[in-house]
């Protein structure tokens, strides 16, 4: 069901989320926290794109 690459995408998303939360709550730097939070949907989009490319290439 899940491939190794899927776990790397999820790991990158979780890492980005935790870094953003750290910047927001601990460092109190809102600009950097929001900038880092913007990476989350971008990483998901790249993951979906590569997954679709792999699925279409198999057929």
C-alpha distance matrix in Angstrom:
0.0 3.8 6.6 10.0 11.5 9.5 11.0 14.3 14.5 14.1 16.6 18.9 19.0 19.7 22.3 23.9 24.2 25.8 28.1 29.1 29.8 31.8 33.9 34.5 35.5 36.7 38.2 39.2 38.6 37.4 37.4 35.1 32.8 32.5 32.0 29.1 27.5 27.6 25.1 22.3 22.0 22.7 19.8 17.4 19.1 18.7 15.0 14.7 17.2 15.6 12.2 14.4 16.5 13.9 12.8 16.5 17.4 15.4 17.4
3.8 0.0 3.8 6.7 8.1 6.0 7.3 10.5 10.9 10.7 12.9 15.3 15.6 16.4 18.8 20.5 21.0 22.5 24.7 25.9 26.7 28.5 30.5 31.4 32.4 33.5 34.8 36.0 35.3 34.3 34.2 31.7 29.6 29.4 28.8 25.8 24.5 24.7 22.0 19.3 19.4 19.9 16.8 14.8 16.8 16.2 12.4 12.9 15.5 13.7 10.8 13.8 15.7 13.2 13.1 16.8 17.5 16.1 18.6
6.6 3.8 0.0 3.8 5.4 5.3 6.8 9.0 10.2 11.1 12.7 14.7 15.9 17.0 18.7 20.4 21.6 23.0 24.7 26.2 27.4 28.9 30.7 32.0 33.2 34.0 35.0 36.4 35.4 34.7 34.2 31.5 29.8 29.8 28.7 25.7 24.9 24.9 21.8 19.7 19.9 19.7 16.4 15.1 16.8 15.3 11.8 13.0 14.8 12.2 10.0 13.4 14.3 11.5 12.3 16.0 15.9 14.8 17.8
10.0 6.7 3.8 0.0 3.8 5.4 5.3 6.6 9.0 10.1 10.7 12.6 14.6 15.5 16.5 18.6 20.2 21.2 22.6 24.5 25.9 26.9 28.7 30.4 31.5 31.9 32.8 34.5 33.5 33.1 32.7 29.7 28.2 28.5 27.3 24.1 23.8 24.0 20.7 18.9 19.8 19.3 15.6 15.2 17.2 15.3 12.0 14.2 15.8 13.0 11.7 15.4 15.9 13.3 15.0 18.4 17.9 17.2 20.5
11.5 8.1 5.4 3.8 0.0 3.8 5.4 5.0 6.4 8.8 9.7 10.6 12.6 14.3 15.2 16.6 18.5 20.0 21.1 22.7 24.5 25.6 27.0 28.7 30.3 30.8 31.4 32.9 31.5 30.9 30.2 27.3 26.0 26.0 24.5 21.5 21.3 21.1 17.7 16.2 16.8 15.9 12.3 12.2 13.8 11.6 8.6 11.1 12.4 9.5 9.0 12.8 13.1 11.1 13.3 16.4 16.0 16.1 19.4
9.5 6.0 5.3 5.4 3.8 0.0 3.8 5.4 5.2 6.3 8.6 9.9 10.8 12.4 14.2 15.5 16.7 18.5 20.0 21.2 22.7 24.3 25.9 27.1 28.6 29.5 30.4 31.6 30.5 29.5 29.1 26.5 24.7 24.5 23.5 20.5 19.7 19.6 16.6 14.4 14.8 14.7 11.2 10.1 12.3 11.1 7.4 9.4 11.8 9.9 8.4 12.1 13.5 11.9 13.1 16.4 16.9 16.9 19.7
11.0 7.3 6.8 5.3 5.4 3.8 0.0 3.8 5.4 5.1 6.0 8.5 9.8 10.4 12.0 14.1 15.2 16.3 18.0 19.7 20.9 22.1 24.1 25.5 26.6 27.2 28.3 29.8 29.0 28.4 28.3 25.5 23.6 24.0 23.1 19.8 19.1 19.8 16.7 14.5 15.8 15.9 12.3 11.7 14.6 13.5 10.2 12.6 15.1 13.3 12.1 15.8 17.1 15.5 16.8 20.2 20.5 20.3 23.2
14.3 10.5 9.0 6.6 5.0 5.4 3.8 0.0 3.8 5.4 4.9 6.1 8.6 9.8 10.3 12.2 14.1 15.2 16.2 18.1 19.8 20.8 22.3 24.1 25.5 25.9 26.5 28.2 27.0 26.7 26.2 23.2 21.7 22.2 20.9 17.6 17.6 18.1 14.6 13.1 14.8 14.2 10.4 11.0 13.6 11.8 9.3 12.6 14.4 12.4 12.4 16.1 16.8 15.5 17.6 20.6 20.6 21.0 24.1
14.5 10.9 10.2 9.0 6.4 5.2 5.4 3.8 0.0 3.8 5.4 5.1 6.3 8.7 9.9 10.6 12.4 14.4 15.4 16.6 18.5 20.0 21.2 22.6 24.3 25.2 25.7 26.9 25.6 24.7 24.1 21.4 19.8 19.8 18.5 15.5 15.0 15.0 11.8 10.0 11.1 10.7 7.0 7.2 10.0 8.7 6.2 9.4 11.6 10.4 10.5 13.9 15.1 14.6 16.4 19.1 19.6 20.4 23.2
14.1 10.7 11.1 10.1 8.8 6.3 5.1 5.4 3.8 0.0 3.8 5.4 5.1 6.1 8.5 9.8 10.5 12.3 14.2 15.3 16.5 18.2 19.9 21.0 22.3 23.3 24.4 25.5 24.6 23.8 23.7 21.1 19.0 19.2 18.6 15.4 14.3 15.1 12.4 9.7 11.3 12.1 8.7 8.1 11.7 11.4 8.8 11.3 14.2 13.5 12.9 16.1 17.9 17.2 18.5 21.4 22.3 22.7 25.3
16.6 12.9 12.7 10.7 9.7 8.6 6.0 4.9 5.4 3.8 0.0 3.8 5.4 5.1 6.0 8.5 9.8 10.5 12.1 14.1 15.3 16.3 18.2 19.8 20.9 21.4 22.3 24.0 23.2 22.9 23.0 20.0 18.0 18.9 18.2 14.7 14.3 15.7 12.7 10.8 13.3 13.7 10.2 10.8 14.3 13.5 11.4 14.4 16.8 15.8 15.7 19.1 20.4 19.6 21.3 24.2 24.7 25.1 28.0
18.9 15.3 14.7 12.6 10.6 9.9 8.5 6.1 5.1 5.4 3.8 0.0 3.8 5.5 5.1 6.1 8.6 10.0 10.5 12.2 14.2 15.2 16.4 18.2 19.9 20.4 20.8 22.3 21.0 20.6 20.1 17.1 15.6 16.3 15.1 11.6 11.8 12.7 9.4 8.3 11.0 10.7 7.4 9.2 12.3 11.3 10.2 13.5 15.4 14.6 15.4 18.6 19.6 19.4 21.4 23.9 24.4 25.4 28.2
19.0 15.6 15.9 14.6 12.6 10.8 9.8 8.6 6.3 5.1 5.4 3.8 0.0 3.8 5.4 5.1 6.2 8.7 9.9 10.5 12.3 14.2 15.4 16.4 18.2 19.4 20.0 20.9 19.8 18.8 18.7 16.1 14.0 14.2 13.6 10.4 9.3 10.5 7.9 5.4 8.3 9.2 6.5 7.3 10.9 11.1 10.1 12.7 15.1 15.2 15.5 18.4 20.0 20.1 21.6 24.1 25.1 26.1 28.6
19.7 16.4 17.0 15.5 14.3 12.4 10.4 9.8 8.7 6.1 5.1 5.5 3.8 0.0 3.8 5.4 5.0 6.2 8.5 9.8 10.5 12.1 14.2 15.2 16.2 17.2 18.5 19.6 19.2 18.6 19.1 16.5 13.9 14.9 15.0 11.5 10.4 12.7 10.7 8.2 11.4 12.8 10.3 10.8 14.5 14.8 13.4 15.9 18.6 18.5 18.5 21.4 23.2 23.0 24.3 27.1 28.1 28.7 31.3
22.3 18.8 18.7 16.5 15.2 14.2 12.0 10.3 9.9 8.5 6.0 5.1 5.4 3.8 0.0 3.8 5.4 5.2 6.1 8.5 9.9 10.5 12.2 14.1 15.3 15.6 16.3 18.1 17.4 17.4 17.7 14.6 12.6 14.2 13.8 10.0 10.3 12.7 10.3 9.2 12.9 13.4 11.0 12.6 15.9 15.7 14.8 17.8 20.0 19.6 20.2 23.3 24.5 24.3 26.2 28.8 29.4 30.3 33.1
23.9 20.5 20.4 18.6 16.6 15.5 14.1 12.2 10.6 9.8 8.5 6.1 5.1 5.4 3.8 0.0 3.8 5.5 5.2 6.1 8.6 9.8 10.5 12.2 14.2 15.0 15.2 16.3 15.0 14.6 14.4 11.5 9.6 10.7 10.1 6.4 6.7 9.0 6.9 6.4 10.2 10.7 9.2 11.2 14.1 14.3 14.3 17.0 18.9 19.1 20.1 22.8 24.0 24.5 26.3 28.5 29.3 30.6 33.2
24.2 21.0 21.6 20.2 18.5 16.7 15.2 14.1 12.4 10.5 9.8 8.6 6.2 5.0 5.4 3.8 0.0 3.8 5.5 5.1 6.2 8.6 9.9 10.5 12.1 13.6 14.5 15.1 14.5 13.7 14.4 12.2 9.2 10.2 11.0 7.7 6.3 9.5 8.7 7.0 10.5 12.2 11.1 12.1 15.3 16.2 15.9 18.1 20.4 21.0 21.5 24.0 25.8 26.2 27.5 29.9 31.1 32.2 34.5
25.8 22.5 23.0 21.2 20.0 18.5 16.3 15.2 14.4 12.3 10.5 10.0 8.7 6.2 5.2 5.5 3.8 0.0 3.8 5.4 5.0 6.0 8.5 9.7 10.4 11.1 12.5 13.9 13.9 14.0 15.3 12.7 9.8 12.0 12.9 9.5 9.2 12.6 11.8 10.6 14.2 15.7 14.2 15.5 18.8 19.3 18.8 21.2 23.6 23.8 24.2 27.0 28.6 28.7 30.2 32.8 33.8 34.7 37.2
28.1 24.7 24.7 22.6 21.1 20.0 18.0 16.2 15.4 14.2 12.1 10.5 9.9 8.5 6.1 5.2 5.5 3.8 0.0 3.8 5.5 5.0 6.1 8.6 10.1 10.1 10.3 12.1 11.4 12.0 12.7 9.6 7.6 10.4 10.6 7.3 8.4 11.7 10.8 10.9 14.6 15.3 14.2 16.3 19.2 19.3 19.4 22.2 24.0 24.2 25.2 27.9 29.1 29.5 31.3 33.6 34.4 35.6 38.3
29.1 25.9 26.2 24.5 22.7 21.2 19.7 18.1 16.6 15.3 14.1 12.2 10.5 9.8 8.5 6.1 5.1 5.4 3.8 0.0 3.8 5.4 5.1 6.1 8.6 9.9 9.9 10.4 9.5 9.0 9.9 7.6 4.5 6.9 8.1 5.4 5.6 9.2 9.5 9.7 13.0 14.2 14.0 15.8 18.3 19.2 19.6 21.9 23.8 24.5 25.5 27.9 29.3 30.1 31.7 33.8 34.9 36.3 38.6
29.8 26.7 27.4 25.9 24.5 22.7 20.9 19.8 18.5 16.5 15.3 14.2 12.3 10.5 9.9 8.6 6.2 5.0 5.5 3.8 0.0 3.8 5.4 5.0 5.9 7.8 9.2 9.6 10.1 9.8 11.9 10.3 6.8 9.3 11.4 9.1 8.4 12.2 12.8 12.1 15.4 17.2 16.8 18.0 20.8 21.9 21.9 24.0 26.3 27.1 27.6 30.0 31.8 32.3 33.7 36.0 37.2 38.4 40.7
31.8 28.5 28.9 26.9 25.6 24.3 22.1 20.8 20.0 18.2 16.3 15.2 14.2 12.1 10.5 9.8 8.6 6.0 5.0 5.4 3.8 0.0 3.8 5.5 5.5 5.2 6.6 8.3 9.2 10.3 12.4 10.2 7.8 11.2 12.7 10.4 10.9 14.6 14.7 14.7 18.2 19.4 18.7 20.4 23.3 23.9 24.0 26.4 28.5 28.9 29.7 32.3 33.8 34.2 35.8 38.2 39.1 40.2 42.8
33.9 30.5 30.7 28.7 27.0 25.9 24.1 22.3 21.2 19.9 18.2 16.4 15.4 14.2 12.2 10.5 9.9 8.5 6.1 5.1 5.4 3.8 0.0 3.8 5.9 5.8 4.8 6.0 5.6 7.1 8.9 6.8 5.1 8.8 10.1 8.7 10.0 13.2 13.9 14.6 17.9 18.8 18.8 20.8 23.2 23.8 24.5 26.9 28.6 29.3 30.4 32.8 34.1 34.8 36.6 38.7 39.6 41.1 43.6
34.5 31.4 32.0 30.4 28.7 27.1 25.5 24.1 22.6 21.0 19.8 18.2 16.4 15.2 14.1 12.2 10.5 9.7 8.6 6.1 5.0 5.5 3.8 0.0 3.8 6.1 6.2 4.9 5.6 5.5 8.6 8.0 5.2 8.0 10.6 9.9 9.9 13.2 14.7 15.0 17.9 19.4 19.8 21.3 23.6 24.8 25.5 27.4 29.3 30.4 31.3 33.5 35.1 36.0 37.4 39.4 40.7 42.2 44.4
35.5 32.4 33.2 31.5 30.3 28.6 26.6 25.5 24.3 22.3 20.9 19.9 18.2 16.2 15.3 14.2 12.1 10.4 10.1 8.6 5.9 5.5 5.9 3.8 0.0 3.8 6.1 5.5 8.1 8.7 12.1 11.5 9.0 11.7 14.4 13.3 13.0 16.6 17.8 17.6 20.6 22.4 22.4 23.7 26.3 27.6 27.8 29.8 32.0 32.9 33.5 35.8 37.6 38.2 39.5 41.8 43.1 44.3 46.5
36.7 33.5 34.0 31.9 30.8 29.5 27.2 25.9 25.2 23.3 21.4 20.4 19.4 17.2 15.6 15.0 13.6 11.1 10.1 9.9 7.8 5.2 5.8 6.1 3.8 0.0 3.8 5.6 8.3 10.4 13.3 12.1 10.4 13.8 15.7 14.4 15.0 18.5 19.3 19.4 22.8 24.1 23.7 25.4 28.2 28.9 29.1 31.5 33.5 34.1 34.9 37.4 38.9 39.4 41.0 43.3 44.3 45.5 48.0
38.2 34.8 35.0 32.8 31.4 30.4 28.3 26.5 25.7 24.4 22.3 20.8 20.0 18.5 16.3 15.2 14.5 12.5 10.3 9.9 9.2 6.6 4.8 6.2 6.1 3.8 0.0 3.8 5.5 8.6 10.9 9.7 9.1 12.6 14.0 13.2 14.6 17.7 18.6 19.5 22.7 23.5 23.5 25.6 28.0 28.6 29.2 31.7 33.4 34.0 35.2 37.6 38.8 39.5 41.3 43.4 44.3 45.8 48.3
39.2 36.0 36.4 34.5 32.9 31.6 29.8 28.2 26.9 25.5 24.0 22.3 20.9 19.6 18.1 16.3 15.1 13.9 12.1 10.4 9.6 8.3 6.0 4.9 5.5 5.6 3.8 0.0 3.8 6.0 9.1 9.2 8.4 11.2 13.3 13.3 14.1 17.0 18.6 19.5 22.3 23.4 24.0 25.8 28.0 29.0 29.8 32.0 33.6 34.6 35.8 37.9 39.3 40.3 41.9 43.9 45.0 46.6 48.9
38.6 35.3 35.4 33.5 31.5 30.5 29.0 27.0 25.6 24.6 23.2 21.0 19.8 19.2 17.4 15.0 14.5 13.9 11.4 9.5 10.1 9.2 5.6 5.6 8.1 8.3 5.5 3.8 0.0 3.8 5.7 5.8 6.2 8.8 10.3 10.9 12.3 14.6 16.3 17.8 20.5 21.1 22.0 24.1 25.9 26.7 28.0 30.2 31.5 32.6 34.0 36.1 37.2 38.4 40.2 41.9 43.0 44.8 47.1
37.4 34.3 34.7 33.1 30.9 29.5 28.4 26.7 24.7 23.8 22.9 20.6 18.8 18.6 17.4 14.6 13.7 14.0 12.0 9.0 9.8 10.3 7.1 5.5 8.7 10.4 8.6 6.0 3.8 0.0 3.8 5.6 5.0 6.1 8.5 9.8 10.3 12.3 14.7 16.0 18.2 19.2 20.5 22.3 23.9 25.1 26.5 28.3 29.7 31.1 32.5 34.2 35.6 37.0 38.6 40.1 41.5 43.3 45.4
37.4 34.2 34.2 32.7 30.2 29.1 28.3 26.2 24.1 23.7 23.0 20.1 18.7 19.1 17.7 14.4 14.4 15.3 12.7 9.9 11.9 12.4 8.9 8.6 12.1 13.3 10.9 9.1 5.7 3.8 0.0 3.8 5.4 5.3 6.2 8.6 9.9 10.9 13.2 15.3 17.2 17.5 19.2 21.4 22.4 23.5 25.3 27.1 28.0 29.5 31.3 32.8 33.9 35.6 37.3 38.6 39.8 41.9 44.0
35.1 31.7 31.5 29.7 27.3 26.5 25.5 23.2 21.4 21.1 20.0 17.1 16.1 16.5 14.6 11.5 12.2 12.7 9.6 7.6 10.3 10.2 6.8 8.0 11.5 12.1 9.7 9.2 5.8 5.6 3.8 0.0 3.8 5.5 5.0 6.1 8.5 9.9 11.2 13.5 16.0 16.0 17.1 19.6 21.0 21.5 23.2 25.4 26.3 27.4 29.3 31.1 32.0 33.4 35.4 36.8 37.8 39.8 42.1
32.8 29.6 29.8 28.2 26.0 24.7 23.6 21.7 19.8 19.0 18.0 15.6 14.0 13.9 12.6 9.6 9.2 9.8 7.6 4.5 6.8 7.8 5.1 5.2 9.0 10.4 9.1 8.4 6.2 5.0 5.4 3.8 0.0 3.8 5.4 5.2 6.1 8.7 10.3 11.6 14.3 15.1 15.9 17.9 19.7 20.7 21.9 24.0 25.4 26.6 27.9 29.9 31.2 32.4 34.1 35.8 37.0 38.7 40.9
32.5 29.4 29.8 28.5 26.0 24.5 24.0 22.2 19.8 19.2 18.9 16.3 14.2 14.9 14.2 10.7 10.2 12.0 10.4 6.9 9.3 11.2 8.8 8.0 11.7 13.8 12.6 11.2 8.8 6.1 5.3 5.5 3.8 0.0 3.8 5.4 4.9 6.3 9.1 10.4 12.2 13.2 14.9 16.6 17.9 19.3 20.8 22.4 23.7 25.3 26.8 28.3 29.7 31.3 32.7 34.2 35.6 37.5 39.5
32.0 28.8 28.7 27.3 24.5 23.5 23.1 20.9 18.5 18.6 18.2 15.1 13.6 15.0 13.8 10.1 11.0 12.9 10.6 8.1 11.4 12.7 10.1 10.6 14.4 15.7 14.0 13.3 10.3 8.5 6.2 5.0 5.4 3.8 0.0 3.8 5.5 5.3 7.2 9.8 11.6 11.5 13.2 15.6 16.5 17.3 19.3 21.2 21.9 23.4 25.3 26.8 27.8 29.5 31.3 32.5 33.7 35.8 37.9
29.1 25.8 25.7 24.1 21.5 20.5 19.8 17.6 15.5 15.4 14.7 11.6 10.4 11.5 10.0 6.4 7.7 9.5 7.3 5.4 9.1 10.4 8.7 9.9 13.3 14.4 13.2 13.3 10.9 9.8 8.6 6.1 5.2 5.4 3.8 0.0 3.8 5.4 5.5 7.6 10.5 10.5 11.1 13.6 15.3 15.8 17.2 19.5 20.6 21.6 23.3 25.3 26.3 27.6 29.4 31.0 32.1 33.9 36.2
27.5 24.5 24.9 23.8 21.3 19.7 19.1 17.6 15.0 14.3 14.3 11.8 9.3 10.4 10.3 6.7 6.3 9.2 8.4 5.6 8.4 10.9 10.0 9.9 13.0 15.0 14.6 14.1 12.3 10.3 9.9 8.5 6.1 4.9 5.5 3.8 0.0 3.8 5.3 5.7 8.2 9.5 10.5 12.0 13.9 15.3 16.3 18.0 19.7 21.1 22.2 24.0 25.6 26.9 28.3 30.0 31.4 33.1 35.1
27.6 24.7 24.9 24.0 21.1 19.6 19.8 18.1 15.0 15.1 15.7 12.7 10.5 12.7 12.7 9.0 9.5 12.6 11.7 9.2 12.2 14.6 13.2 13.2 16.6 18.5 17.7 17.0 14.6 12.3 10.9 9.9 8.7 6.3 5.3 5.4 3.8 0.0 3.8 5.5 6.4 7.0 9.1 10.8 11.6 13.2 15.0 16.4 17.4 19.3 20.8 22.1 23.5 25.2 26.7 27.9 29.4 31.5 33.3
25.1 22.0 21.8 20.7 17.7 16.6 16.7 14.6 11.8 12.4 12.7 9.4 7.9 10.7 10.3 6.9 8.7 11.8 10.8 9.5 12.8 14.7 13.9 14.7 17.8 19.3 18.6 18.6 16.3 14.7 13.2 11.2 10.3 9.1 7.2 5.5 5.3 3.8 0.0 3.8 5.8 5.1 6.0 8.6 9.8 10.5 12.1 14.2 15.2 16.4 18.1 19.9 21.0 22.4 24.2 25.7 26.8 28.8 30.9
22.3 19.3 19.7 18.9 16.2 14.4 14.5 13.1 10.0 9.7 10.8 8.3 5.4 8.2 9.2 6.4 7.0 10.6 10.9 9.7 12.1 14.7 14.6 15.0 17.6 19.4 19.5 19.5 17.8 16.0 15.3 13.5 11.6 10.4 9.8 7.6 5.7 5.5 3.8 0.0 3.8 5.4 5.3 6.4 8.7 10.1 10.7 12.5 14.4 15.7 16.6 18.5 20.2 21.3 22.6 24.5 25.9 27.5 29.5
22.0 19.4 19.9 19.8 16.8 14.8 15.8 14.8 11.1 11.3 13.3 11.0 8.3 11.4 12.9 10.2 10.5 14.2 14.6 13.0 15.4 18.2 17.9 17.9 20.6 22.8 22.7 22.3 20.5 18.2 17.2 16.0 14.3 12.2 11.6 10.5 8.2 6.4 5.8 3.8 0.0 3.8 5.5 5.0 6.1 8.7 9.7 10.4 12.1 14.2 15.1 16.3 18.2 19.8 20.8 22.2 24.1 25.8 27.5
22.7 19.9 19.7 19.3 15.9 14.7 15.9 14.2 10.7 12.1 13.7 10.7 9.2 12.8 13.4 10.7 12.2 15.7 15.3 14.2 17.2 19.4 18.8 19.4 22.4 24.1 23.5 23.4 21.1 19.2 17.5 16.0 15.1 13.2 11.5 10.5 9.5 7.0 5.1 5.4 3.8 0.0 3.8 5.4 5.1 6.3 8.6 9.9 10.5 12.4 14.1 15.3 16.5 18.4 19.9 21.1 22.5 24.6 26.5
19.8 16.8 16.4 15.6 12.3 11.2 12.3 10.4 7.0 8.7 10.2 7.4 6.5 10.3 11.0 9.2 11.1 14.2 14.2 14.0 16.8 18.7 18.8 19.8 22.4 23.7 23.5 24.0 22.0 20.5 19.2 17.1 15.9 14.9 13.2 11.1 10.5 9.1 6.0 5.3 5.5 3.8 0.0 3.8 5.4 5.2 6.2 8.7 9.9 10.7 12.2 14.3 15.4 16.5 18.3 20.0 21.1 22.9 25.1
17.4 14.8 15.1 15.2 12.2 10.1 11.7 11.0 7.2 8.1 10.8 9.2 7.3 10.8 12.6 11.2 12.1 15.5 16.3 15.8 18.0 20.4 20.8 21.3 23.7 25.4 25.6 25.8 24.1 22.3 21.4 19.6 17.9 16.6 15.6 13.6 12.0 10.8 8.6 6.4 5.0 5.4 3.8 0.0 3.8 5.5 5.0 6.1 8.5 10.0 10.4 12.2 14.2 15.3 16.3 18.2 19.8 21.3 23.2
19.1 16.8 16.8 17.2 13.8 12.3 14.6 13.6 10.0 11.7 14.3 12.3 10.9 14.5 15.9 14.1 15.3 18.8 19.2 18.3 20.8 23.3 23.2 23.6 26.3 28.2 28.0 28.0 25.9 23.9 22.4 21.0 19.7 17.9 16.5 15.3 13.9 11.6 9.8 8.7 6.1 5.1 5.4 3.8 0.0 3.8 5.3 5.1 6.0 8.6 9.8 10.5 12.2 14.2 15.2 16.3 18.1 20.1 21.7
18.7 16.2 15.3 15.3 11.6 11.1 13.5 11.8 8.7 11.4 13.5 11.3 11.1 14.8 15.7 14.3 16.2 19.3 19.3 19.2 21.9 23.9 23.8 24.8 27.6 28.9 28.6 29.0 26.7 25.1 23.5 21.5 20.7 19.3 17.3 15.8 15.3 13.2 10.5 10.1 8.7 6.3 5.2 5.5 3.8 0.0 3.8 5.5 5.0 6.2 8.5 9.9 10.5 12.2 14.2 15.3 16.4 18.5 20.6
15.0 12.4 11.8 12.0 8.6 7.4 10.2 9.3 6.2 8.8 11.4 10.2 10.1 13.4 14.8 14.3 15.9 18.8 19.4 19.6 21.9 24.0 24.5 25.5 27.8 29.1 29.2 29.8 28.0 26.5 25.3 23.2 21.9 20.8 19.3 17.2 16.3 15.0 12.1 10.7 9.7 8.6 6.2 5.0 5.3 3.8 0.0 3.8 5.4 5.3 6.1 8.6 9.9 10.6 12.2 14.2 15.3 16.8 19.1
14.7 12.9 13.0 14.2 11.1 9.4 12.6 12.6 9.4 11.3 14.4 13.5 12.7 15.9 17.8 17.0 18.1 21.2 22.2 21.9 24.0 26.4 26.9 27.4 29.8 31.5 31.7 32.0 30.2 28.3 27.1 25.4 24.0 22.4 21.2 19.5 18.0 16.4 14.2 12.5 10.4 9.9 8.7 6.1 5.1 5.5 3.8 0.0 3.8 5.5 5.0 6.1 8.5 9.8 10.4 12.1 14.0 15.5 17.2
17.2 15.5 14.8 15.8 12.4 11.8 15.1 14.4 11.6 14.2 16.8 15.4 15.1 18.6 20.0 18.9 20.4 23.6 24.0 23.8 26.3 28.5 28.6 29.3 32.0 33.5 33.4 33.6 31.5 29.7 28.0 26.3 25.4 23.7 21.9 20.6 19.7 17.4 15.2 14.4 12.1 10.5 9.9 8.5 6.0 5.0 5.4 3.8 0.0 3.8 5.4 5.2 6.2 8.6 9.9 10.6 12.2 14.4 16.1
15.6 13.7 12.2 13.0 9.5 9.9 13.3 12.4 10.4 13.5 15.8 14.6 15.2 18.5 19.6 19.1 21.0 23.8 24.2 24.5 27.1 28.9 29.3 30.4 32.9 34.1 34.0 34.6 32.6 31.1 29.5 27.4 26.6 25.3 23.4 21.6 21.1 19.3 16.4 15.7 14.2 12.4 10.7 10.0 8.6 6.2 5.3 5.5 3.8 0.0 3.8 5.4 5.0 6.1 8.6 9.9 10.4 12.5 14.9
12.2 10.8 10.0 11.7 9.0 8.4 12.1 12.4 10.5 12.9 15.7 15.4 15.5 18.5 20.2 20.1 21.5 24.2 25.2 25.5 27.6 29.7 30.4 31.3 33.5 34.9 35.2 35.8 34.0 32.5 31.3 29.3 27.9 26.8 25.3 23.3 22.2 20.8 18.1 16.6 15.1 14.1 12.2 10.4 9.8 8.5 6.1 5.0 5.4 3.8 0.0 3.8 5.5 5.1 6.2 8.6 9.9 10.9 13.1
14.4 13.8 13.4 15.4 12.8 12.1 15.8 16.1 13.9 16.1 19.1 18.6 18.4 21.4 23.3 22.8 24.0 27.0 27.9 27.9 30.0 32.3 32.8 33.5 35.8 37.4 37.6 37.9 36.1 34.2 32.8 31.1 29.9 28.3 26.8 25.3 24.0 22.1 19.9 18.5 16.3 15.3 14.3 12.2 10.5 9.9 8.6 6.1 5.2 5.4 3.8 0.0 3.8 5.4 5.0 6.0 8.4 10.0 11.2
16.5 15.7 14.3 15.9 13.1 13.5 17.1 16.8 15.1 17.9 20.4 19.6 20.0 23.2 24.5 24.0 25.8 28.6 29.1 29.3 31.8 33.8 34.1 35.1 37.6 38.9 38.8 39.3 37.2 35.6 33.9 32.0 31.2 29.7 27.8 26.3 25.6 23.5 21.0 20.2 18.2 16.5 15.4 14.2 12.2 10.5 9.9 8.5 6.2 5.0 5.5 3.8 0.0 3.8 5.5 5.2 6.0 8.7 10.5
13.9 13.2 11.5 13.3 11.1 11.9 15.5 15.5 14.6 17.2 19.6 19.4 20.1 23.0 24.3 24.5 26.2 28.7 29.5 30.1 32.3 34.2 34.8 36.0 38.2 39.4 39.5 40.3 38.4 37.0 35.6 33.4 32.4 31.3 29.5 27.6 26.9 25.2 22.4 21.3 19.8 18.4 16.5 15.3 14.2 12.2 10.6 9.8 8.6 6.1 5.1 5.4 3.8 0.0 3.8 5.6 5.1 6.4 9.2
12.8 13.1 12.3 15.0 13.3 13.1 16.8 17.6 16.4 18.5 21.3 21.4 21.6 24.3 26.2 26.3 27.5 30.2 31.3 31.7 33.7 35.8 36.6 37.4 39.5 41.0 41.3 41.9 40.2 38.6 37.3 35.4 34.1 32.7 31.3 29.4 28.3 26.7 24.2 22.6 20.8 19.9 18.3 16.3 15.2 14.2 12.2 10.4 9.9 8.6 6.2 5.0 5.5 3.8 0.0 3.8 5.4 5.4 7.0
16.5 16.8 16.0 18.4 16.4 16.4 20.2 20.6 19.1 21.4 24.2 23.9 24.1 27.1 28.8 28.5 29.9 32.8 33.6 33.8 36.0 38.2 38.7 39.4 41.8 43.3 43.4 43.9 41.9 40.1 38.6 36.8 35.8 34.2 32.5 31.0 30.0 27.9 25.7 24.5 22.2 21.1 20.0 18.2 16.3 15.3 14.2 12.1 10.6 9.9 8.6 6.0 5.2 5.6 3.8 0.0 3.8 5.4 5.6
17.4 17.5 15.9 17.9 16.0 16.9 20.5 20.6 19.6 22.3 24.7 24.4 25.1 28.1 29.4 29.3 31.1 33.8 34.4 34.9 37.2 39.1 39.6 40.7 43.1 44.3 44.3 45.0 43.0 41.5 39.8 37.8 37.0 35.6 33.7 32.1 31.4 29.4 26.8 25.9 24.1 22.5 21.1 19.8 18.1 16.4 15.3 14.0 12.2 10.4 9.9 8.4 6.0 5.1 5.4 3.8 0.0 3.8 5.6
15.4 16.1 14.8 17.2 16.1 16.9 20.3 21.0 20.4 22.7 25.1 25.4 26.1 28.7 30.3 30.6 32.2 34.7 35.6 36.3 38.4 40.2 41.1 42.2 44.3 45.5 45.8 46.6 44.8 43.3 41.9 39.8 38.7 37.5 35.8 33.9 33.1 31.5 28.8 27.5 25.8 24.6 22.9 21.3 20.1 18.5 16.8 15.5 14.4 12.5 10.9 10.0 8.7 6.4 5.4 5.4 3.8 0.0 3.8
17.4 18.6 17.8 20.5 19.4 19.7 23.2 24.1 23.2 25.3 28.0 28.2 28.6 31.3 33.1 33.2 34.5 37.2 38.3 38.6 40.7 42.8 43.6 44.4 46.5 48.0 48.3 48.9 47.1 45.4 44.0 42.1 40.9 39.5 37.9 36.2 35.1 33.3 30.9 29.5 27.5 26.5 25.1 23.2 21.7 20.6 19.1 17.2 16.1 14.9 13.1 11.2 10.5 9.2 7.0 5.6 5.6 3.8 0.0
